[in-house]
Amino acid sequence: MKRNVVFGAILITAVAAVGVSHVSADEAVDQLIKQVLGDARSNSDRAAKLYAAGQIAKDTPEIQVVLLSKAIEYGMKSLIAPQARETVQSALALLAQVAPERSAEWRGMDMDLHRRWFRLAKSKDKKTEIATRLIELLTAQGRDCGSKGKWTEAAGAYREAYSTASSLNLSGKHELARALRNAVHCLNVSQKVERYKTALKANPDNVQTRTLLLNALVIDLDAPGRAAEYLNDDVDQAYRTYVPLASKEAGDVQGDVCRELGDWYYKALTPKAAQLSKAAMFVRAQTYYQQFLDAGDAKGVAKLAVKMSLARIDKELEKLASAGMPTPKRDRIIFHAKKSMSPFKAGTRQGKFPVQKGVDCRSPFAGSGIYFDQKTGKEVWYEIFSSSRIKSIYYKGAAIFNTHIQVYSPKGKLLASMGPLKGGNSWYEYTLKLPSGFHNHVFLKFRNDASTWFYINTIKLEK
């Protein structure tokens, strides 16, 4: 208690100093750290004291970040002590909440923690546990760097993840090998893109160079948004028509345009693609084709042609996967319906669900989500496939009296659960956090014990 009072007094001094000058603020924070450390004799104890001070400093985020960072610094010097590891992990978790804009920095510290911890661990079981978390962090960094076009860093992250998985012969090593191969391919293409851009800057009227640049961006890097700025009247009409459309979110493209984009990617671009780029083109075509069918307006020959193309694409992706090629998967949510539950249908896309028409005009939520009456609403299942690990599932619904929400693994293991819910006649939002692990295929179950109706408005995957 006395320590907290003294700390509070020093903290007030530090906060006041922040408003005076940069130098005085630093001096005040240094004084604060010395006061907190007191007579601590070990780095583990120093880390624990700084973490405790960081928890108290929640009303001064700038100082809190400094204290927690210092706690990590001291804890990392004594990782052989379990208390030090726990302190570092707790400080990182709190930093992620306090300063989420610096998440990449905290992830880097977390990776460093698990690298050192991995080297210290003796048993294979412990090494496997630590490696699983390290690989998860490295894979997240690889995806993040790849999405920003930082392929050198992405390849480095995947290479380390693959090496770690291989050292323990973990089951995910083949997936990591594919991700590494793809990152190296994209790195090589990115270097080629830079050469094309330099050549085009020197000679803007060179149509051949401009076309090569567009091909590299659209096909090899699957980055139509980046390609849009290099369009002009000299390039092929198909590029001028479809690149701006492909630059949009898939959900913003509707109707026959989806079918046309699917045809362009499948019939025009896939044949031009290198082996490592084909899968992305297939998945693009697959996404647009499925969206065309999901809209419910497809009929006759057009509908049949799209279904046949989808079947062929599935076979092509299977061939690529069996040959060890990277094969990105679509995020999709499939509703499992009985015949009596028509007009619900399989293949509903991930994100905001389409509106069901002409049902339950009594409700203020009519037309705002998918409605389940007292018969069909007793038990509702969704099967969810994700291209990467699902950390949590966000749900928005209404009139959810006595509704239970549960998430199961494909083998029937309960992963997360909440309910019975007490929500009234308004929209309610819930998030089900999944336990750590590589969950990318789960079943989402709704069970209603009230024998009444309820609405599902939105289901989103949080990764």
Secondary structure as UniProt FT lines:
FT   HELIX           2..18
FT   TURN            19..20
FT   HELIX           22..37
FT   TURN            38..39
FT   HELIX           43..56
FT   TURN            57..59
FT   HELIX           61..76
FT   TURN            77..80
FT   HELIX           82..98
FT   HELIX           100..102
FT   HELIX           103..120
FT   HELIX           124..147
FT   TURN            148..149
FT   HELIX           151..167
FT   TURN            168..169
FT   TURN            171..172
FT   HELIX           173..202
FT   TURN            204..205
FT   HELIX           207..215
FT   HELIX           216..220
FT   HELIX           224..227
FT   HELIX           228..230
FT   TURN            233..234
FT   HELIX           237..246
FT   HELIX           250..252
FT   HELIX           256..263
FT   HELIX           264..269
FT   HELIX           270..272
FT   HELIX           275..294
FT   HELIX           300..322
FT   TURN            323..324
FT   STRAND          332..336
FT   HELIX           339..341
FT   TURN            342..343
FT   STRAND          351..352
FT   TURN            361..362
FT   TURN            364..367
FT   STRAND          370..372
FT   TURN            374..375
FT   HELIX           376..378
FT   STRAND          379..385
FT   STRAND          392..398
FT   TURN            401..402
FT   STRAND          403..408
FT   TURN            410..411
FT   STRAND          414..418
FT   STRAND          427..433
FT   STRAND          441..448
FT   STRAND          454..462
//
